[in-house]
Structures are given as structure tokens and as C-alpha cells.
Amino acid sequence: MKVDTQIKALLKVLSDGIYEKEHILAMALLSAIAGESIFLLGPPGTAKSLVSRRLKLAFKDGNAFEYLMSRFSTPDEIFGPVSISLLKNEDRYERVVDGFLPTATIVFLDEIWKASPSIQNALLTAINERIFQNGRNTIQLPMKGLIAASNELPAEEEGLEALWDRFLVRMISNCIQNENTFYKMIRQQKFETPNLPDECLITEEQYQLWKLEIKKVCISDEICTLISYIRKYLTEESKKEDINKMDFYISDRRWKKCVHLMQTSAFLNGRKSIDITDCMILVYCLWNKSETIPAIIDVVCRSLTSVIDARLDKFEKEIEQALKNKSAERKETGNDRDKSDRFALTNFFYYSISNFPNGKCLFFKTDYNHVSIDKLTDGILYYDENKKSWIVHAIYTGAPFDYKTKSVGDVRKVKLLKCNGGVIIDGIPFAFEKSQHSVSLNVDLFDEEVFPKKNVAERIAETISTEVKAQLLDIQDLFAKSKNIFLSDNDIKLAKKYISECDKRINEVLVKAQNTQELL
């Protein structure tokens, strides 16, 4: 059986009778195979312990240990009592570990933060190195995964930071949200432990083999770049006002574990390299406080299109600079091509705007002299039913237009800038249609129409139409056809939302580039 087929079949059986916790169970299995620990934050009665009991079933001959911590809990209750006979007869201080944490495959510790310092110290080594010091002997723990739970995060300045950092995956476990799912749960007559087919179970031999194969999973330059952007965005978040920079601190050790978790996800999905869908898992690995979860989601999701966004930023700066250079060139040569007589007039009082996305659009001629080339001017955009056209007006003192009393629909405020040959509306340049006289004056034997050359805007428009759109399409396809076992429907929905926003921005910059072609 293929690895991904086995994991899918395993999760299907393990999830039987569990409602709205399938994703938590999948992430718990991923963590266990990666050799990591998972923390569940949520109120009592939300199936946190049930996840650990089901997870134990995934491993052949696996056994579980679970315990509810309290401030009175002792190491004996977690790691086993001290052997009286060995202490009395052989003067050896050792614990009887059978049936306790040192011999468990899956461990569940509820109310983890109530553990005493002595338990916490022993857990640090157990979680990270998978060893337990039993008297003079060092025991290699068979523990695949440790699931801890609490209805609160660790208190600050109480020495719990080291233990908290050991939990790579952190998830919220809430009550059932969907009403229909809730009704299924309360109508459930019989709740039985599922029987897993032997071919689905993970054997010790298979587990050890997988560990070796996971290390071989490729970490491409693309993924490294994406991680670099996440680190950059986290640094930006930590510098915001009233933010404790430690809220967004991720240690080098934690980053290494995060990448290993993504390698594990890729391997269990039947791939030989990490792809961008594996990066969504980082949403559950990078938050330190519940208040920062929205920011972490934004950081990770923005990173999915970070390379494209960086290219678009560069293109917008190039377009802006090209327009400034053209303006300076006209002033220096004395060839003022912004004279109003070179623009065609419509309805006697309006310049006609080319390539306006919503249809015919007119700019009030008189207003053009009141629009600055370097300072934003307020304006309005509205649809005029009589002219069957969109109208743009600048707002200034003494304007020959009554903005307050004229009855029009769909009025919205815009920001205007003058540019060579047209106007910039909310950052998007638009050219005015030229008069026939103006066009005829510009045509000669060596005109650009005879020997056309690509200007900056044309090059950018061509690059966006081909390369950039293809880049985004590749990302869209990965999530549209995503079969990543460890992503929930909400994860994919989030990713698609940010991809859609990037697509919208691509089209906006493309319009800027296309419209700028006529202005350069």
C-alpha cells in the first residue's frame, strides 16, 4: 500500500464517530510520525483525550498513557513509583516504569501547566530527546507523540516558556459549531472503538523506515524563499506599536522542526519535495499567544504569494518612476505635451478617458488645470444616466460644478494626479483620447508607430500577462486540486482567499501598465 493511501485509510477509520475533530486528529498523527508534540487549547468536554486514545490505535501494538495533572501531582504518578525492593536490597533508586509514561507509545497529559517543576524538568528531556533517566540507566522512550491539553495558555514569568516551546503544533479545540453535526453527535446511540485493518497499522519497522525517507524530502529554493518572507513579516509584526516582540519570536530550533514537519507532510502525501500547500501547516506552529493567531494566519497566507507581490511592488515603482521621468523630460525639452488642445473633446466640455474598465468615462476639461502633477487632488466618480457615461470631477474651491446638489447615483470619492497625456485615478493611470490634429503632428518618417519600441510599461504588461499570471495559476492549481491530507477545508478556503486577492492585484497592476503605455 502506498504511504498516502495508507494514511488516508487510517484517518478515515480513526475519525469514525468523531465530529469536527478530524483535522486535529490528522495533525496529531502528522506530529506523532514527525516525532513532535502537540498542544490542544480548549474547554473541557471537547474530545481532546479522545484524540489521544484514537491516535494510539494507529500504531501496531501501541499503548497509551494519560493523566490529569494537578498541583499535587508527583513524578511517581507520571513516571512510575520508586522500586522499594531495589532500593532496599541493592541500594538502587529506580522507578517501576511499566504502565507509565516511559513505556507508552502515545501520551496524553491534561492540564499540563499545573505540573510541578520536577515533572516539567523530566518532561523537557522526554519530549525533546525521547529519553528518561531512570536512576543510573537511560531509557530510550518508545513515545511517538505527546498530546498536552489545557483550557489556558502557560502563565508568563513562571518558568514555563521552555516546556511551551517543546510543543511544535498548537491547535484550538472548540465545541461543535455546525448544528447538523451537533445533532448527529447527540443522536449517536453507540460509541465504539473502531477496528483498524492490519494493513493500515503503522509498524515499528515501517515507522523507522519512514523516518529515514522523510529526511530525504527535498526543500527547494522556492520554499526557502517563502520561509524568508514569513520571517520578514514576523519581524514587521514584532515592530508594531504596543507589541511584545517575543510574541512573534521563533527560535532556530523551532524553525528546523517546522521544516521537518513540512517534510513529513510531503512524504505522507506521497511527494518527494515540499510544496506550497505544506506551508499552510505553519499556521499551527508559529503562534505563541492566542491573540496573535489572526496575525500569524495573515503572515503565513501572505507568504503564499509573496514572490508575486514583490514583483508587483517592483513593477509599480518602475511605472511610477517612468511617468516621473517622462514628465521631467518634457519640461526639460520644452515639449509640453500636456497642452489641452491635443486632447479630443466630447460634449464640448469633457476629455474622453481611454481603457476605463467600466465603460465610457469622461473627465471635466476645466478641472484638469486644478489637478496637480505631484500632489493628490480630491475628486469624485459617478455614473451620469443622461450622458450614459461615467464622469470624473476634481473638487476644488470655485469649481463650476455643484457636487452637493446635483442628483447622481453611485458617487464615490477618488484621488487624482495629473500625468503626461492623462490622469491617474486612485493610482491607476488613464490616457485621454487625442485629437486628430495632435495625432497628425506626431507622425513622421521616424515615428514610433513605424519603428515601434517597447517602453517600460509595455514590457511590464507583457511580463504580467505571461510570467506572473502563470506563476499564480500554478499556485491556484495546487490549492484547487489540493489533496494534502493535513489541510482542512478552512485551511484551503483561507489560502484561496489570499490567492484571489493577489489575482485582483495582478489585474490592477496590469491595467496600470497597459494604460501607462499610451502615456510614455
N, C-alpha and C positions, 0 to 999 in steps of 0.2 A: 504494500500500500504506500502511495506517495505521502510525503510528510504533510502537505497541506490538506490532502483528503483525510488523513488520519485525525488531524487536529479539528477539522470541521465536524467530522463524525463524533469525535469525543465531546466537543462542546454542545452538540445537538442533544446528546443523551444527558450530559451533566446539567443542562439547563431545563430539563423536563420538570414542570411544576414550580419553576422559579419565575417570578414576574418582575419585569423591569430591572432585573439584576444580571441579565445575560452579558452586558458589556463589562460589568465589574468582574464577573466570573472569567470572561475571556482575558481581561487584563491581569487577573490573578494567576491564570495559567501561564501567560506570557512571562510574568515576573518570576514564577517558580522555575520555568525552563531556563530563564536567563540567570538564575541563581540570585535573584533580588527579592527584597521585601516590599510589602505594600501596606499602606495605612488607609483605613476607611474612617471617614469622619461622618457621623450621623447619629440620630437619636436611637434609643433602644427600640427593638422590635422591627428593624428594617433588614433582616436576613443577613446580617454581617457574619454571624457564626455559621450560618447555613452555607455560605460561600466556601468557608474553610473545610467543612465536612464533605462538600461535593468535590472540592479540589483534591482531597486525599484519594478519592476514587479513581482519579486519572492515572495514578501510579500503581503498577502491579506490586502486590504485597505491601502497599503503603499503609502507614498508620498515622494517626493524628494525636496531637496533644493540645488541649485547650484549657484555659484558666482565666477566671475573672479576678483581676488584680484589686487589691485594696491597700491602704496604707499599713495594714498589719500583716501583709503577705511576707513570707520568709523565703530565702533561697531553697530551703528544703522542699517547699511546695512546688517549686518550678523545676529544680534540677535533681530532686530526689533526696531522701534523708541520708544522714551520715550512717555508715555501716558500724554498728556497735561492736559486732564481733571482731572486725578488722582492727578497730581502734583499741579494743581490749586485749586481743590476743597477739596482734602483730604491730601494734603501735602505729597503724597507718590510718590517716584521715582521708577516707574516700567515701563517695556517695554511692548509694544503690540507685543507678540511673534508669533501670528497666521500667518502662511505662511513663517516663517523664520526658521533658524536652530533649535531652541529649540523644534519645533513641527514636524520635519522631520524624516522619517524613514531612508532614505539614504541621505547623504550629500556629495556634490562634490565641492571642493574648488580648483580652478585653480590658478596657480602662487602663491602658498601658502606662499613662502618665502618673498613675498612683503607685507605681512600683517603687520599692525602696532603693536607695543608692547602690546597695550591694547587688541587687538584682540587675539594675541598669548597667553596672560595670561589666557584669558577666555577659549580659546581652550584647554589649558592644562588640566583644570578640566573637561571640557566637554568630551574630549577623554578618559581620564583615569577613572574618577569616574562616568561618564554619568549623571552629574548634572549641573545645571546652576543656579547661584544666581541672581534672578530677584528681586531687591530691598530687602525687608525683607523676601521674600519667596524663598525657594529652590525647583527648578523644577527638577523632575526626567525625564530625556530625553528619548524619545521613540527611539532614534537613534540606529539602528542596526549596521551600518557601516559608516565610514567616508573615502572617497576616496580623496586624495590630489594629485595634479599633478604639474609638473614644467618641464622646459627644462634644469634645472640646479639643482645641489645639494645645500644645505644651505651653505652660506659663513661662513668661520671659524672666530671665535672670535667676533661674532656679537650677541651672546646670543641665538642662535637658536638650540643649542645642545639638550635642554630639549624637545622642540617640535619635533625635528627629531627623538629622541629616542621613542616617542609615536607611531611612525609608525612601527609596528612589521613586516609587509610584505612589501618588496620593490622590484619592478619589472621594467624592461625596456620595454617601448612601442615604437616599431620602425615602420617604413613604411613597407608595404607588400613586402616580399622578393621573393616569388615564382612567376614567370612570369605568369603561368597559372591562379593562384589565382588572380593576379593583373588584368588579362583580365576579369575574372568573375566580379570583383568589378566594373570596368569601364563600363561593358555592363549591369550592373544591372539597369533595367528600373524603377522599383518601389520599394521604401523602406518604408515598413510599420511596425508599432509597432505590434509585434506578440500577438496573443490572447492565453493566458495560460488557460488550463483546470482547473477548481476549485480544482480538486483532487491533482493537483501539487503544488498549492499555499501553502506557509508556514503561518499558522495562528499564532496569538499571543499565544494562549493556547499551540499549538504544540511547538512553539519556547521556551517557558518557561519550558516545559517538557523535551525538548532536553537538555537544559542547565543542568538540574539535572542528566540526564543519562550520559552526557559527563564526568561529574566529577567522575563517577564510572568506566570509562575505565581504564583497568589495565596498569600500567607502569612497565614492567618486569625488572629483573636484567640485562638481555641482553641489553635492551635499555639504562639503566643507564650506563652500561659499555661503550656502543658505544658513549654516550654523553661525558663520561670522556675522551675518546680518542680524540674527537673533541676539547675539552677544552685544552688537552695536545698539540695537533697540532697547535691550535691557539696561545698558549704561545710560541711555537717554531717559528712560523711565526713572532711574535712580537719582537723576539730577533735577527732577521736577521739584517744585516748591512743596514744602511740608511732607516730604517723602524721606523715610529712613532708607538709606542706600542698601542696608543689609537685607531689606525686604526683597531685593532683587539680586542678591548675591548668590552666585552659583560657583562652587569650588571646581578646581580642575578635576579632582577625583569624581565629582558628580557628573561632570561633562563626559568623562571617559565611560562611566556607567551608562549614561544616556545613549551614547553611540552604540555601546554593546547591546542595549535593549533594542535599538533600531535594527541592528544586525540580526538579532534573534527574530524580530518580527519579519524581516525579509526572508530569512531561512524558512521559517514555519509557513510562510506564504508561497514557498516553492521557488524563491528567487535567489540569484547568486550575488545580487547587489542591492543596496538600499535604494529605494526610490522615494519620491517626494511624499507619497502617502504615508510612509513610515514616520515622517517628521511630525505628523499630527499627534503622535503619541506623546510628544514633548509637552503638550498641554497639561498632561497629568504628572509631569516630572519637575516643572520649574517653579511652581508657586510655593511660597513659604508661609503666607498668611491667606486666609480665605478672602480678605478684602482685595488682594492683588490678583485673584483669579481672572476677572474681566480683562485686566491689563495684559496678563500672560496669554490669554486667548488671542487678544489683538496682536501681540508681538509675534506669536507663532504663525497665525494666519496671514499676517502681512508678509512674513518671510517667504511664503509660498511663491509670491510674485515679485520678490524683492529685486531680482536681477532685471526684470522688465521695467519695474518702477524706476530703477536707477537709470536705465537707458532713456526713459521718457523724460526724466528730470534733465538729463543732458541735452536732449533734443529741444526742450522748451527754452533752455538757456541759449542754445545756438540760434533759435528762431528770434528770440528777443534781441540778441546781440546783432544779428543780421539786419533787423529793422533799424536799430540804432545806427549801425554803420552806414546804411543806405541814406538815412536822414542826414547824417554828418557829411556824407559825400555830396549830397545835393546842395547843402548850404555852402560847402567849400568851393564848388564849381560854379555856384550862382545859378545853377539849373534847377529852379524851383518848380518841381513837377506837381506841387500841391495846389497850383492855381485853379480856382474854381471853374474857369471856363473850359477846362479839359475834361470835366465830368458831364455825362449826359443828364438832362433834366427830365423828370417825369411829373406830370400835372403842374408844371411851371415852378413848383416850389420844393421839389424833392430830388435827391440823388437816389438812384436805384442801387441797392446792395446786392452784390453777386454771391451766389452759392449760399444763401441763407437756408438753413436746414428745414425750416418750417414753411417755406414757400416765398412768395413775393414779399419784399421788405423795402421800405423807403426811409431815408434819413432827411430830416428837415434842413434845407440848404442854409438858412440863416443861422442855425445852431452851430454849424461847422466851425465858424470863426471863434466860437466860445469854448471849443474843446481844446485842451492843452496837449502838447506832444509828450510832456514828461510828468504831468500831474493828473491824477484821476479826477474825472468830472462826473457828477451825478447825472443820471438820465432815467428815462422810463421807456418801456417797450410795451406796446399794446396792439390789439387787432382792431382795425377800423372796418366795420361792415360796409360802409359806403364805398370806400376805395378798394375793398376786397384785398386788403394788404396789411401786413404788419408795419407799424410806424415806430421809429425811434426818435426821441426828442431829448435834447440836453436841457438840464434845469439850471437856470442862472437868473440873476437879478435883471429885470426888464425884459424877460423873454416874451415874445409876441404870441404867447400861447397860454391859455388858462388851464393849467393842469388840474386844478381843484374842481372846476365846474363842468368841464367837458365830460359827457357821459359816454364812456367806453368800457369794454369788457376786457378781462384778462390782463389787467395792468400789473406790471412788476418792475421793481427798481433794478437798474443796471449801472455798471461803472464803465465810463467811456475814456478812450485815449485816441488822440489823432495819430495817424501814421501815414507814410507816403502812399498816396493813392487810395486812401480809405480810412476806416475807423476800426479800433479794437473794442469789441463789446464783451465785457466780462472775461477779458484775457484772450479772446479769440479774434484774430484779425479778419476783416472783411474788406474786399476791394469795392470801390464804386465803379459802375459801368462807365466806360469812357465815351466821350462824344466822337462822332465820326471825324470831325476836324482834328481832334487830338491824335486819333489813330493814324490819320494820313500823314501828319507831320513826323511821326516816329518811324515811318517805313522808308528805308533806303536800301542801297545795294548790299550793305553790310549789316542789315538789321538782324536781330537775334532770331527772328522768325525764319530767315534764310539759313543762318548758321546757328541753330539752337544750342545753348549750353545749359547744363543743369545747374541751377543755383542751389544754395543750402537747403531751402525749403523743399525743392523737388527731390533732392537726394533723401531727405528725411522722410518725406511722404512715401517714397518708393521702398525705403527700408522698413517702415512701419507696415506697409501693405503686404510685404513678403515675409521678412525675417521675424519681426516682432509678433505679428498675428500668428505665425506658425509656432513660435515659442509658446504662446498662450494656449493654442489649440492642443499642443502636446500635454500641457498641464490639465486642461479641461478633460481630455480623453482619459487621463489617469484616474481622475475622480468620478467621471461619468460612468466609466466601466470598472470602477474600483471593486475588487473582490478581497480587499485587505480584511482578513478575519478579525482584526483587533480594532477596527473603526466602527463606531456606532452610526446609526442613521443621522444623529445630531452632529457628529464629527464631520461627516461628508457634507451635510447641509451647510455647516459653518464655512467649510473650505470653498464650496461653490459660491457662497455669498461674496467672499473676498475676491474670488476669481472673476465674478460678474462685475464687481466694482472696477477691477483692473481693466476688463474689457471695455467698460464705459469710458475709462480714462484714455485708453488707446485710441478710441474713436474721436475723442475730443482733441487730442494732440494731432491726430491725422487731419482733422478739419482745419486746425490752426496752420498746419504745414501746407495743405492744399490752397487755403485762402492766401497765405503769405506768398505763394509762387507768383501771384499777379501783382504783388506789391514790390517785388525786388527787381 
